[in-house]
């Protein structure tokens, strides 16, 4: 089993921190591992009363383009995943879920990042407010699962959490 021998923080930004851990591998060899420390997150496969999946189109700076994805966001310090999911759904889409369930929790990139995502299914979502002015959402669209699958096949949906949500719902 790998043992952490030492750890030092080398960067602390607004969203992420980076630390370098000195570890001893099960073979006995010592090496350094870089770790991106990121808050846990939530994502939501939000379905309208007629069963369509809500997607948002927003600019993602690291990839330099707008992408289609399910609503998602960080869990604030001290916040639990379910209230965070409700907050993100309201902020990004102005939607209130009728019912919801946790589909699963998973690590996005466990090779170098601590971020764990909690994926929810929200049914019978209804519009109650407009999109939060601080959110940078270019467009919101409700699509059938068949349309979402076509968007994946056409390379229009390239976001892993969204692809997983569509796969779990299909």
C-alpha positions in Angstrom: 0.0 0.0 0.0 1.2 3.5 -0.8 2.2 5.6 2.2 2.3 9.5 2.3 5.5 10.6 3.9 5.3 14.3 3.4 3.0 16.9 1.9 3.5 20.6 0.9 1.1 23.1 -0.6 2.8 24.7 -3.7 -0.2 26.8 -5.0 -3.4 28.1 -3.5 -5.8 29.7 -5.9 -9.5 30.8 -5.7 -10.8 27.4 -6.9 -8.0 24.9 -6.7 -4.9 24.2 -4.6 -2.0 22.1 -5.6 0.1 20.1 -3.3 3.1 17.8 -3.7 3.0 14.6 -1.7 6.1 12.5 -1.1 5.0 8.9 -1.1 6.5 5.4 -0.6 5.0 3.0 -3.1 4.2 -0.6 -2.2 7.5 -1.5 -3.9 9.4 0.6 -1.4 10.4 3.2 -4.0 9.8 6.9 -3.0 8.4 9.4 -5.4 6.5 12.7 -5.6 2.8 12.9 -6.6 1.2 16.2 -7.6 -2.4 16.6 -6.3 -5.0 19.1 -7.4 -7.2 19.8 -4.4 -10.7 20.8 -5.6 -14.0 21.1 -3.7 -16.5 18.3 -4.2 -19.2 19.1 -6.8 -22.7 18.3 -7.8 -24.3 17.7 -11.2 -28.0 17.2 -12.0 -29.8 15.4 -14.8 -32.9 17.7 -14.7 -36.0 16.4 -16.5 -38.9 18.6 -17.4 -42.5 17.3 -16.7 -42.5 15.9 -20.3 -39.3 14.0 -19.7 -36.8 16.2 -21.6 -33.3 16.6 -20.3 -32.2 20.2 -19.6 -28.8 21.2 -21.0 -26.9 24.4 -20.7 -24.5 25.8 -23.2 -21.7 27.7 -21.4 -18.2 28.8 -22.1 -15.5 26.7 -20.4 -12.2 28.6 -20.5 -9.8 25.6 -20.0 -11.1 24.1 -23.3 -11.6 27.4 -25.0 -15.2 27.0 -26.1 -18.8 26.7 -25.2 -20.0 23.2 -24.4 -23.4 21.5 -23.8 -23.7 20.0 -20.3 -26.0 19.3 -17.4 -26.1 21.9 -14.7 -23.3 21.5 -12.2 -21.2 23.3 -9.6 -19.1 23.3 -6.5 -20.4 22.4 -3.1 -19.8 25.3 -0.8 -17.9 24.8 2.5 -20.3 23.3 5.1 -22.9 22.6 2.4 -24.3 19.1 1.8 -24.6 17.7 -1.8 -28.4 17.8 -2.1 -28.9 21.5 -1.1 -25.9 22.3 -3.4 -27.7 20.5 -6.3 -30.9 22.5 -5.6 -29.0 25.7 -5.4 -27.0 25.1 -8.7 -30.2 24.1 -10.5 -31.9 27.3 -9.4 -28.9 29.5 -10.1 -28.0 28.1 -13.6 -31.5 27.3 -14.8 -34.1 28.9 -12.5 -35.6 25.4 -12.0 -37.2 23.7 -9.0 -37.3 19.9 -9.0 -40.5 18.0 -8.2 -38.5 15.0 -6.9 -34.9 13.9 -6.9 -32.6 11.0 -6.3 -28.9 10.4 -6.1 -27.7 8.5 -9.2 -24.2 8.0 -7.8 -21.0 9.7 -6.7 -17.7 9.3 -8.4 -14.2 10.8 -8.8 -13.7 12.8 -12.0 -9.9 12.4 -12.4 -8.6 10.4 -9.4 -5.1 10.2 -11.0 -4.4 13.7 -9.9 -7.4 15.4 -8.4 -9.5 15.1 -5.2 -12.8 16.3 -6.7 -15.7 13.9 -6.1 -19.0 14.6 -8.0 -22.5 13.7 -6.8 -24.8 13.2 -9.8 -28.6 13.6 -9.2 -31.7 13.0 -11.2 -34.3 15.7 -10.7 -37.8 14.9 -12.2 -40.7 17.3 -13.0 -38.5 20.4 -13.0 -40.5 23.6 -13.4 -39.3 27.1 -14.1 -39.7 29.4 -11.1 -37.0 32.0 -11.7 -34.8 33.3 -14.4 -31.1 32.4 -14.6 -28.9 34.1 -12.0 -27.2 37.1 -13.5 -23.8 36.0 -12.3 -24.0 32.7 -14.2 -22.5 32.8 -17.7 -25.1 30.6 -19.5 -25.3 31.3 -23.2 -28.4 29.1 -23.8 -30.6 26.6 -22.1 -32.3 23.8 -24.0 -34.5 20.8 -23.2 -33.9 17.8 -25.4 -35.2 14.2 -25.5 -32.8 11.5 -24.5 -32.6 10.4 -28.2 -31.6 13.9 -29.1 -29.0 13.9 -26.4 -27.6 10.6 -27.7 -27.4 12.1 -31.2 -25.6 15.1 -29.8 -23.0 12.8 -28.2 -22.6 10.8 -31.4 -22.2 14.1 -33.4 -19.6 15.4 -30.9 -21.8 18.2 -29.7 -21.8 16.9 -26.2 -18.2 16.2 -25.1 -18.6 16.6 -21.3 -18.1 13.4 -19.4 -20.6 14.0 -16.6 -23.3 14.8 -19.2 -22.4 11.7 -21.2 -22.7 9.6 -18.0 -26.0 11.2 -17.1 -27.4 10.4 -20.6 -26.1 6.8 -20.4 -27.6 6.2 -17.0 -31.0 7.6 -18.1 -31.1 5.7 -21.5 
